[in-house]
Amino acid sequence: EYEGNYKDGAKSGIGKMKFPNGDEYTGEWSNNLQNGEGTCVYKKGKDIYSGTWVGGVKHGYGTYQFGIDDSMLQGEWKDGKFTSGKWIMKDGTFYEGSFSDGRPFG
């Protein structure tokens, strides 16, 4: 279910989409894909990503908060994967550096 702007019959501009799996995205769209700044609340786990999207995937600067333990990834994303930045734990401790396959690397 989509509420928002369209251009030439495609989702474009600012809009909100509730997906069949219960996830909700609010933000910028282009050619039916998340593109630009936006926030996605994932129903499973209550995780939240807020940041830049390109072609429907996380790409650029963003923050991902894990609902299960309130830890957070904050930094750079490429093609949907977290590549560098901080992994901040609920108690304030953190790892800062590179990531590979979602894990600290280096």
C-alpha positions in Angstrom: 0.0 0.0 0.0 1.6 3.3 -1.2 0.7 6.8 -0.3 2.6 9.6 -2.1 3.7 11.2 -5.3 3.9 9.6 -8.7 5.6 10.6 -11.9 4.6 9.0 -15.2 2.8 6.3 -13.3 5.8 5.4 -11.1 6.4 6.1 -7.4 8.5 9.3 -7.4 9.2 12.0 -5.0 8.1 11.7 -1.3 6.0 8.7 -0.3 5.2 6.0 2.3 4.9 2.3 1.5 3.7 -0.5 3.6 5.0 -3.8 2.2 3.0 -7.1 2.4 5.5 -8.4 4.9 4.7 -5.5 7.3 7.9 -3.4 6.7 7.3 0.4 6.2 9.4 2.8 4.2 8.9 6.6 4.3 11.1 8.8 2.2 12.2 9.6 -1.4 11.3 7.4 -4.4 12.4 7.3 -8.0 11.1 5.0 -10.7 9.3 2.8 -8.1 12.4 2.3 -6.0 13.6 3.9 -2.7 16.1 6.5 -3.9 17.4 9.4 -1.7 16.8 9.9 2.0 14.4 7.6 3.8 13.6 5.5 6.8 12.6 1.8 6.8 11.0 0.2 9.9 11.4 -3.6 9.6 8.5 -5.5 11.2 10.7 -8.5 12.0 12.9 -7.6 14.9 11.7 -3.9 15.0 15.0 -2.8 13.3 15.2 0.7 11.8 17.4 2.0 9.0 17.5 5.7 8.3 19.8 7.1 5.6 20.5 7.1 1.9 19.1 4.7 -0.6 20.1 4.1 -4.2 18.1 1.9 -6.5 16.1 0.3 -3.6 19.1 -0.6 -1.5 21.1 1.0 1.4 23.9 3.0 -0.2 25.7 6.0 1.3 25.6 7.2 4.9 23.0 5.7 7.2 22.2 4.3 10.7 20.8 0.9 11.4 19.4 0.3 14.8 18.8 -3.3 16.0 15.5 -3.7 17.9 16.7 -6.9 19.7 19.5 -5.2 21.6 19.5 -1.5 20.8 23.0 -1.7 19.2 23.5 0.5 16.1 25.6 0.5 12.9 26.4 4.1 11.9 28.4 4.9 8.8 28.8 4.0 5.1 26.8 1.4 3.2 27.5 0.1 -0.3 25.1 -2.0 -2.4 23.0 -2.8 0.8 26.0 -3.8 2.9 27.6 -2.0 5.8 31.2 -1.3 4.9 32.7 1.2 7.4 31.8 3.2 10.5 30.9 2.4 14.1 29.1 -0.5 15.7 27.8 1.1 18.9 26.6 -1.2 21.8 23.7 -0.2 24.1 26.3 0.4 26.9 28.1 3.0 24.7 31.2 0.8 23.9 31.9 0.6 20.2 34.0 -0.8 17.4 35.1 1.6 14.7 36.6 0.6 11.4 35.9 -1.6 8.3 33.3 -4.3 8.0 33.0 -7.3 5.6 29.9 -9.4 5.3 28.4 -7.5 8.3 31.3 -8.2 10.6 34.2 -6.1 11.9 37.2 -6.6 9.6 40.8 -5.5 10.0 
